[in-house]
Amino acid sequence: MIESLAILVLAGFVGFVVISKVPNTLHTPLMSGTNAIHGIVLLGGLIVLGLGATGVFDKILLVIAIAFGTINIVGGFLVTDRMLGMFKGKKEKKEAGE
């Protein structure tokens, strides 16, 4: 139990350090990558919820994880779409009807 908690804390720290060093120009490609990773996590959570979760507490945690993963994926795609929209020229925006 303590080993798992130590791994969680270290992973969170390493993730924070790595993400804080990313320049703004790389945000959109990295957001697309994290959306793909969260899609895999979401699928895994759904599979475990359907097949392997036995206790009520496990099922509650899985539903919460699936909800947060879904929010993260949708928010990531919205942010990515908005950032890519900033790079469109005025002519392209008029043709797209925006």
C-alpha positions in Angstrom: 0.0 0.0 0.0 2.7 2.5 0.9 4.7 1.5 -2.2 1.7 2.3 -4.4 1.2 5.6 -2.7 4.9 6.5 -3.1 4.6 5.6 -6.9 1.5 7.8 -7.2 3.2 10.8 -5.5 6.4 10.4 -7.6 4.4 10.1 -10.8 2.5 13.2 -10.0 5.6 15.1 -9.2 7.4 14.0 -12.4 4.3 14.8 -14.5 4.1 18.3 -13.0 7.8 18.9 -13.6 7.7 17.7 -17.2 4.5 19.6 -18.1 5.7 22.8 -16.6 8.7 22.9 -18.9 6.7 22.6 -22.1 6.7 25.8 -24.2 3.3 27.2 -25.4 4.0 26.3 -29.0 3.9 22.6 -28.2 0.6 22.8 -26.3 -1.7 21.7 -29.1 0.3 18.6 -30.3 0.7 17.5 -26.7 -3.0 18.0 -26.0 -3.8 15.8 -28.9 -1.5 13.1 -27.5 -3.0 13.3 -24.0 -6.5 13.0 -25.5 -5.4 9.8 -27.1 -4.0 8.5 -23.8 -7.1 9.5 -21.9 -9.2 7.7 -24.5 -7.3 4.5 -23.7 -7.7 5.1 -20.0 -11.5 5.7 -20.5 -11.8 2.5 -22.5 -9.9 0.6 -19.8 -12.1 2.0 -17.1 -15.3 0.9 -19.0 -13.9 -2.6 -19.5 -13.0 -3.0 -15.8 -16.3 -1.6 -14.8 -18.1 -4.1 -17.0 -16.0 -7.1 -16.2 -13.8 -6.9 -13.1 -15.3 -4.5 -10.5 -16.7 -6.5 -7.7 -17.3 -4.0 -4.8 -19.5 -1.0 -4.7 -16.6 1.2 -3.7 -14.6 0.0 -6.8 -17.6 0.8 -9.0 -18.0 4.3 -7.6 -14.3 5.0 -8.1 -14.5 3.7 -11.7 -17.5 5.9 -12.5 -15.8 8.9 -11.1 -12.6 8.1 -13.1 -14.6 7.6 -16.2 -16.4 10.9 -15.7 -13.2 12.9 -15.1 -11.6 11.2 -18.1 -14.5 12.1 -20.3 -14.4 15.7 -19.1 -10.7 15.9 -19.8 -11.0 14.5 -23.3 -13.9 16.8 -24.3 -12.2 19.8 -22.8 -8.9 18.9 -24.5 -10.6 18.7 -27.9 -12.4 22.1 -27.3 -9.1 23.8 -26.3 -7.3 22.2 -29.3 -10.0 23.3 -31.7 -10.0 26.8 -30.4 -6.2 27.1 -30.6 -6.1 25.8 -34.1 -8.9 28.3 -35.0 -6.5 31.1 -34.0 -4.1 30.0 -36.8 -6.7 30.3 -39.6 -6.5 33.3 -41.8 -9.4 35.8 -42.2 -10.0 34.5 -45.7 -10.3 30.9 -44.5 -12.7 31.9 -41.7 -15.0 33.7 -44.2 -15.1 30.6 -46.5 -15.9 28.3 -43.5 -18.8 30.6 -42.6 -17.5 31.7 -39.2 
